[in-house]
């Protein structure tokens, strides 16, 4: 397995480099029990990644694991904003065909009602954001003749309002890079 642990180069008899520890997410497969027990939000990110890799090409298993991981978010006691961000990440990294997504959304809404987790009525909001984001990405891909799959990560961490604003600004954009810069400005503004 490829494990980079340094970057170095030589030029005219001089050598410079940087050595660093290597961490591979795939190594956490053997630590699944620890991940399940952890309340660290990054554990949810690692679990989603591992299950996305494991279920590639098996939509039934991916559906099952996506539902398990999303329900786990509700049970972990994260703050609302963290649940929404992690929920969006899991939804992005473990994508499913449209018909299966609809079934999943229905199950999650039912779960929210049964568990009385009203503070996380984010399912509908995320669904609407995702619909708006999908439309914006399709429009950008068509206008700038680029691959659709490259576009959703540009908007990671943005609110529905940010995406809506960029949807209007996109009409004036001259390149995907310009849209990427605008999205980065929005993310920076949110952090201040």
PLY file of the C-alpha trace (Angstrom):
ply
format ascii 1.0
element vertex 192
property float x
property float y
property float z
element edge 191
property int vertex1
property int vertex2
end_header
0.00 0.00 0.00
1.30 3.44 -0.92
2.47 5.27 2.23
4.20 8.56 1.50
6.30 9.67 4.45
8.40 12.43 2.95
8.80 14.98 0.23
12.30 15.81 -0.94
14.24 17.00 -3.94
17.79 17.50 -5.03
19.22 20.18 -7.24
22.86 20.89 -8.04
24.17 18.87 -5.13
21.78 20.39 -2.57
19.00 18.42 -0.97
15.85 19.64 0.80
12.99 17.69 2.20
10.23 17.22 4.70
9.52 13.95 6.54
6.15 13.39 8.15
4.04 10.63 9.72
1.56 8.91 7.42
-2.02 8.14 8.40
-4.25 6.16 6.06
-7.98 6.09 6.70
-8.05 2.49 5.51
-5.97 1.57 8.59
-9.02 2.39 10.70
-10.88 -0.67 9.38
-9.23 -2.62 12.19
-10.34 0.03 14.70
-14.04 -0.01 13.82
-15.14 -0.71 17.40
-13.18 2.32 18.61
-14.76 4.48 15.92
-18.26 3.35 16.91
-17.58 4.18 20.56
-16.09 7.59 19.81
-18.06 10.82 20.08
-15.45 12.68 18.04
-17.17 13.97 14.86
-14.15 12.92 12.82
-14.95 9.28 13.72
-18.20 9.69 11.76
-16.25 11.06 8.79
-13.84 8.12 8.85
-16.69 5.61 9.21
-18.53 7.13 6.24
-15.38 6.99 4.12
-14.66 3.37 5.04
-18.21 2.25 4.30
-18.26 4.23 1.03
-15.15 2.33 -0.09
-16.46 -1.01 1.20
-19.88 -0.68 -0.47
-18.72 0.60 -3.85
-20.87 -1.16 -6.44
-23.29 -2.59 -3.82
-26.11 -0.07 -3.46
-28.15 -2.27 -1.11
-25.31 -2.40 1.43
-24.52 1.26 0.90
-28.17 2.16 1.61
-28.07 0.07 4.79
-24.83 1.60 6.05
-25.78 5.13 5.08
-28.95 4.81 7.15
-27.03 3.33 10.10
-24.45 6.13 10.03
-27.03 8.89 9.72
-29.08 7.49 12.62
-25.86 7.33 14.62
-25.48 11.12 14.22
-28.80 11.68 15.94
-27.81 9.40 18.82
-24.36 10.93 19.41
-25.69 14.16 20.88
-23.79 16.48 18.54
-24.78 20.12 18.25
-27.35 20.82 15.54
-24.80 22.50 13.23
-22.47 19.49 13.53
-25.28 17.05 12.72
-26.18 19.06 9.63
-22.56 19.21 8.39
-21.87 15.53 9.07
-25.23 14.58 7.55
-24.34 16.49 4.39
-20.91 14.84 4.22
-22.31 11.33 4.59
-24.94 12.10 1.98
-22.26 13.31 -0.42
-19.68 10.55 0.11
-22.24 7.71 0.08
-24.35 8.73 -2.90
-27.12 6.43 -4.07
-29.40 6.22 -7.13
-32.31 8.70 -6.97
-34.99 6.10 -6.20
-32.98 4.74 -3.27
-32.27 8.27 -2.00
-36.03 8.96 -1.85
-36.56 5.80 0.21
-33.71 6.78 2.52
-35.11 10.29 3.06
-38.49 8.77 3.93
-36.90 6.42 6.48
-34.92 9.24 8.06
-37.97 11.48 8.35
-39.86 8.61 9.97
-36.96 8.05 12.37
-36.95 11.75 13.30
-40.66 11.63 14.08
-40.39 8.41 16.12
-37.47 9.68 18.19
-38.97 13.16 18.59
-35.76 14.80 17.42
-37.47 17.95 16.30
-34.38 20.06 16.67
-32.95 18.18 13.69
-35.60 18.86 11.09
-32.61 19.23 8.82
-33.58 16.35 6.54
-36.05 18.42 4.58
-33.75 21.45 4.54
-30.77 19.40 3.40
-32.97 17.81 0.74
-33.91 21.25 -0.55
-30.29 22.45 -0.40
-29.18 19.35 -2.26
-31.80 19.93 -4.95
-30.67 23.54 -5.40
-27.03 22.50 -5.38
-27.62 19.78 -7.98
-29.34 22.25 -10.27
-26.56 24.82 -9.84
-23.85 22.21 -10.51
-25.65 20.99 -13.66
-25.91 24.57 -14.92
-22.24 25.29 -14.22
-21.16 22.01 -15.87
-23.18 22.82 -18.97
-22.08 26.45 -19.23
-18.36 25.82 -18.69
-18.31 22.35 -20.27
-16.80 20.64 -17.24
-17.51 17.41 -15.38
-20.44 17.62 -12.97
-18.67 15.38 -10.42
-15.96 18.03 -9.91
-18.41 20.70 -8.82
-20.23 19.68 -5.57
-17.04 19.81 -3.43
-16.69 23.51 -4.32
-19.82 24.20 -2.25
-18.98 22.09 0.82
-19.76 23.92 4.05
-21.96 26.58 2.47
-25.49 27.34 3.63
-28.57 27.26 1.43
-28.45 31.07 1.34
-24.82 31.02 0.20
-25.62 28.53 -2.56
-28.61 30.60 -3.63
-26.44 33.73 -3.75
-23.79 31.93 -5.81
-26.58 30.70 -8.08
-27.33 34.31 -8.94
-23.67 35.36 -9.16
-22.90 32.38 -11.41
-24.63 34.21 -14.24
-21.80 36.78 -14.18
-18.98 34.27 -13.71
-16.37 33.88 -16.42
-14.94 30.57 -15.19
-15.36 27.75 -12.68
-12.30 29.13 -10.87
-14.14 32.39 -10.30
-17.07 30.49 -8.75
-14.57 28.52 -6.62
-13.07 31.81 -5.36
-16.51 33.20 -4.51
-17.35 30.01 -2.58
-14.08 30.27 -0.65
-14.88 33.90 0.22
-18.27 32.77 1.56
-16.62 30.06 3.70
-14.09 32.54 5.10
-16.84 35.06 5.89
-18.75 32.37 7.81
-15.69 31.62 9.95
-15.24 35.24 11.06
0 1
1 2
2 3
3 4
4 5
5 6
6 7
7 8
8 9
9 10
10 11
11 12
12 13
13 14
14 15
15 16
16 17
17 18
18 19
19 20
20 21
21 22
22 23
23 24
24 25
25 26
26 27
27 28
28 29
29 30
30 31
31 32
32 33
33 34
34 35
35 36
36 37
37 38
38 39
39 40
40 41
41 42
42 43
43 44
44 45
45 46
46 47
47 48
48 49
49 50
50 51
51 52
52 53
53 54
54 55
55 56
56 57
57 58
58 59
59 60
60 61
61 62
62 63
63 64
64 65
65 66
66 67
67 68
68 69
69 70
70 71
71 72
72 73
73 74
74 75
75 76
76 77
77 78
78 79
79 80
80 81
81 82
82 83
83 84
84 85
85 86
86 87
87 88
88 89
89 90
90 91
91 92
92 93
93 94
94 95
95 96
96 97
97 98
98 99
99 100
100 101
101 102
102 103
103 104
104 105
105 106
106 107
107 108
108 109
109 110
110 111
111 112
112 113
113 114
114 115
115 116
116 117
117 118
118 119
119 120
120 121
121 122
122 123
123 124
124 125
125 126
126 127
127 128
128 129
129 130
130 131
131 132
132 133
133 134
134 135
135 136
136 137
137 138
138 139
139 140
140 141
141 142
142 143
143 144
144 145
145 146
146 147
147 148
148 149
149 150
150 151
151 152
152 153
153 154
154 155
155 156
156 157
157 158
158 159
159 160
160 161
161 162
162 163
163 164
164 165
165 166
166 167
167 168
168 169
169 170
170 171
171 172
172 173
173 174
174 175
175 176
176 177
177 178
178 179
179 180
180 181
181 182
182 183
183 184
184 185
185 186
186 187
187 188
188 189
189 190
190 191
